[in-house]
Amino acid sequence: MRPLENIFVVDLSQNLAGPYCTQTLGDLGAEVLKVEPPAGDPARTWGPPFVAGDSPLFLSANRNKQGITLDLKREEDRTILHEHLSRADIFLHSYRAGVIERLGFGVEEMRARYPRLIYCTVSAYGTHGPLHDQPGFDPLMQARSGLISVTGQPGHTARIGTSIVDMGTGLWATIGILAALRERDVTGEGAHVGAALFDTAIAWNAYHIMNYMASGVVPGPVGTAFPTIVPYDTFPTSDGRLLIAAANDGLFARLCRALELHDLLADPRAATNSERLAAKAFVYEQLNAATQRHTMAELEAKLQTAGVPCAPVLDVAQVVVEPQTIATQMLQKMDLPGAPGTTLVAAPIKLNGVRPGIGSAPPRRTTRQ
């Protein structure tokens, strides 16, 4: 299935959030034209390492696109862009507030000129508020939204180890664009879709914010644990750590029986999640003593047999050879110029049981056209 096969996207975005959105549209069958400035998308340079001259991050967000280079300060290049926009269904950019308007491609002008166009703005802080005209990157949003404050170990906060705000914003932009396409099917008119990094970061922090509003307790980092469920954390084995998610009383009972912790199961301090949360140190002491008697593989097999959700803590080198990873076909090979057999990460969705293919390689750098 290629549900967006007849959709044409003009993409002026750079870095990660916008390109991740348009790559997703391309994975779904859209024709995507990536328009880069003469200096190129900065994400191309975010290395080493480099593959076929570009950074892995750039390659991870720009497949299934064609590419051209335009200098939009030049009238002839703006004319070329308009030629593409005249047949476009979707126009996406990630310029700071005021820049796109000075170039002559602001939302009001474009929607008046192309009434069916879906115009998508990916920004740092959106269109309102004291910071609306400021630039922004993923870690800045993690900091300002409170995500960093709840990540890491107690007393040692950390940035989330992947660009969750950028990629999340790209997905929210995709959802908005798909909704606007559906609305256009009914009305025949385009729409303005906005997705902001800060809004996404606030949304990712939703239950922490709601917990604070309900309790007045400021949340902090709790490592790999979940702050309101016990046990829901990593536990030691003789050769690694296993994350155990006994998220309700029934699963906790299965866990205790599998580990032969019958006294813990009968202890009133562990009777319900609320009691276990209050007696977390006591519960963890009992569990740690039991889990570290096993290897990680032994413990995982034992808990799987008992029906207790669990997973080993793997590093990236282990993940790429994990049998489940291989079975998903999420990692696919593509021959890039000068880099045959490059591994790309495919789209994490299936349509009628089939994962969208990785299609065409990310565009190479081009001269001004």
N, C-alpha and C positions, 0 to 999 in steps of 0.2 A: 504494500500500500504506500502511495505517495500522495497523501491528502492535500498537500499544498502545491501540487505540481504546476498549476497555472498561476501561481502567485509570484510576483517579481518584487524583490526587496532591494532598495538602495541603502547601503550601510556606511555612514560616515563615522561610526564610533571607533574608539581605540581602547587599548589596554585590555580589560577582561570582561566587565559586566555586559556592555553592549555587544561585543563580539560573541560572547557565550549565548546571548539571545538569538542573534542571527544565525549562528551555527545550528542551534536547535531548529530554527525554521528551515534551514537548508537540509538538515537530517530528515525533516518531514516532507521534503520534496520541493521546497521553494527554490527559485532561481535567485541567488544572492550576489549582488555586485558590491564588493568591498572597495571603497574609495579612500585612498590614503593621501596624506599631504606629501610634498616633495621629500621631507625627512623620513617618511615612513611611519608606520605604527610603532611607538616606543617599545611596545611589548616584544618586538622582534629582537631587541638588544638585551633583554633581561637574562643574561647568562655571564659566564659559562655555567653549564655546558651548552653547546649549540649542536643542532642537527640540521644538516643541509643549509647551514648559514643562519638559521633562525633559532630562537630560544624554544625549549620544550613548552613553555607556557603559551607562547604564540601559536605553536602547532596544535595545542590542546583545545583551542577556541576558534579556529579559522578554517576548518575543512569545509568542503561543499560550497566554496565561494569562488567566484572569478574576481580578478583584481585590476584596478587601474589607479594611476596616480594623477591627481589634479591639484593645481594651485588655485584655490578659490579666491585669491586676491586678484587674479587675472580674469578679465571679462570673458575672454574666449573659453576659459576653463569653466566658468559659471554657465556659459551657454551649453557646453557639453553636458554638464550636470542636469540642466533643465531638459535636455533631450532624453536623458534616461528617466527623469522624473515624470515626463509626459506619459510614460506607459507603466509607471510604478504603481504597485498596490500599497507598499509600505515604505516609509522613509524613516530612518532611525539615526539619531546623532547623540553624542555625549559631550558637546561643547559646554563651556561655562556660560552662565547667564549673560546675555547681551552679545556674545560673539557671533552666534548664528544669525542674529538679527542684523548685525553690521555687515555680514556677508550677503544679506538679501534672501535668506532662506528661513525666516521666522515662521512660527506656526500659523499666524493669521494670514500672512501673504500666501503661504503654500496651500492652505486649505481653501482660500478664495480662488486660487488659480487652478487647483486640482481637487474638485469637490469630493471625489471618491477616495482620495489619498488618506491612508491611516498614518498619522504623524506621531512618532514615538520619541519622547525625550527621556534619556537616561542621565540623571544628574546626581550630584552629591547630596544636596539637602532639599531638593524640590523647589517649588516656585514661591514659597512664603517663608517668613521668619527672618530673624536677623542674620542668619548664615546662608541665605538662599543663593548668594552670589559667590560663595567661597568654593575653592576646589576641595576634593576629598578623595581619599584612597581607603581601601578596605580596613587597614589597622586603625586609621583615625576614627572610623565609624565604630569599630569594635570598642575603642576606648571611650568615645563620647556616649555610646548607647548603654554602657554598663556591662557589655559582654566580657570584656577583659576582667572586670571585677569579680566575676563568678567563675573564672577559668583558672586552672592551675591548682597548686597545693596551698593549704592555709598559710598565709603570710608570704606567699610567693605567687603572684598572679602571672598570667601568661596570655599571649595572643593565641587564639584558636589556630591550630596548625595548618589550616588550609584557608583559601580566600572565600570563606563561606558567604560573606556579605556581597562580594562581587557576583559570584555565581548565583546566589539567591536572587539578587536584583535582576540578573539576566532572565531568570525563570519567571519572576513576577511580570517583567516586561513582556515575555512570551505569552503568558496567560492573558494579559490585557490586550495584546494584539489579536489573539485568537478570538477573544470576546468581541472585539471591534469588528473583525471580519464577519462574525456571525450576525452582528447588528447591521452591518452593511448589506448583507444578504436580504434583510427585511426592508431597510429604509433606502438603500442605494447611496447613502452618504457615508463619508469617512468620519474619523474621530481623532481626538488628541489623547494619546495614552502617555501617562507619566509614571516613571518608576524611579525611586530615589534610594541611594545607598543607606542613608540614615533611617528612612522609614523601614527598610528591610531589616536593619539591625535591631530596631525597636521591636519589630514583629518577632524576630528570633528570640527575644528576651521576654516574651509575653508572660509565661507563667511565673518567672521570677518577679516581674513587676506586679502581677496580681497577688502573689504571695505576700509581697511587702505591703501592698495597699490593704490587704486583709489583716495582717498581723502587726505591722509596724516594725518588723524585724528586718534589718538590712542584710540581704544574702551575701555570702562570700564564697570563695573557692573551696571546693570539697574534693579536689582530685578527680578520681574516676567514679566517685559515688554519685548517686542521685540524692538530692538533699532531703527528700521526704519519704523515701522507701528504704527499708532495711530488711534483708541484705540486697543490695543492688550496687555491686562494686567489684573490683578485682581482688582476688585472693591468691596467696602464694602457693606454689607447688614446688617440688624439688628442682624443677628446671625452667620455671617461668611463672607467669601469672595468668589466671583464668578469670574472666568476668562472669559472675553469676548473677542472674536477674530473677530472684525469687520475689516477684512483684505482688504476691497476695498470700494469704494465710495457707491456702492449700499447697502452693508451690513451696512455701517454707517447710511445711510438714514433710513433703517429698524429699526436700534437701536434707533435713535432719535424719530421716530414715535411711537415705542413701549413704550418709556419713556415719551412721550408727550413733547419732547424738540424741539418744532417747531422753536423757535427762534435760537437755536443752529444750526439746520439744514440749516436755511436761512443765517446764519452769514458767511461772506466771509472768515473769519479766519478758518472755518471748511469745506471749499468747496471741497478741495482735500486732499489726504494724505500728500502731501508736505506742504500745509498750516497748516494742523492739527499738523504735526510734529513740525513746527516752533512755533505754539501756544499751545503746549502740556499742559502747566500749566492751561491755560484758559479752554481747552476742558475737562481736568480731573476735574476741579472744578465743571463744570456743570454736568458731569456724576456722580461724587461722591455724590452730593447733591440729585440726582434722585434715584440712586441705593440703598442708605441706608434707603430709606423709605420702602423697601420690605424685607421680609425674603428671605433667600437663595432659598428655594423651590419655593416661589412665583415668584421671579425674573427669575429663570431658566425656569419655565413653561411659563411665559410671553414671554421671548425671544425665546424659542423653537417654540412657536406658530407664532412668527413673522419671523422665519427663520434665526435667528442670532445665530451663533455658540457660545456655552458657556459650561462651566463645573464647578461644585463646587470644591473648594479646600478641599480634603478629607485627613484624616490621614490614616495610614495603617489599624488601627482597623475598620475604616469605609469602606475602600476599600474591605476587605475580605468578607463583608456582602452586598456589593453593588449589586443590582439585575443584573446589566450588567456583573459584574465579575462572578456571579454564572451562568448566562446564557452561558458564553463563555466556561465553563468547563476547564478554565485554572488552577484552583485549584483542585487537585485530591488527593485522599487518598491512602496510602500504609501502610501495616503492616510491621514495622521494628522490628527486634529482641528487645524485651523489650519496644517497643514504638508502639503499635498498633494504627492504624488510624492517622498516621503522614501525614500532608499536604505537598505535593510537588507542585511546579509550573511547569506546563507542557510546551511543546514546543509551541511557538507562531506562528505556521503555520498549515495549513490544506492541505491535499492531497485528491482531489475529495470530499471535504466537510467533511473529517474526520480528527480529530486531532490525531497525533501519541500518543499512550498510553505511560504511564510512565514506563511500562515494569518491569524490575527487579530493586531491591533495590541497592543502592550504595554498593560497596564491603566492607566487614568487614576487619579489620586488620588481616593479616596473618603472620605466621612465615616464615622464609627464606625457599624458595623452590628451 
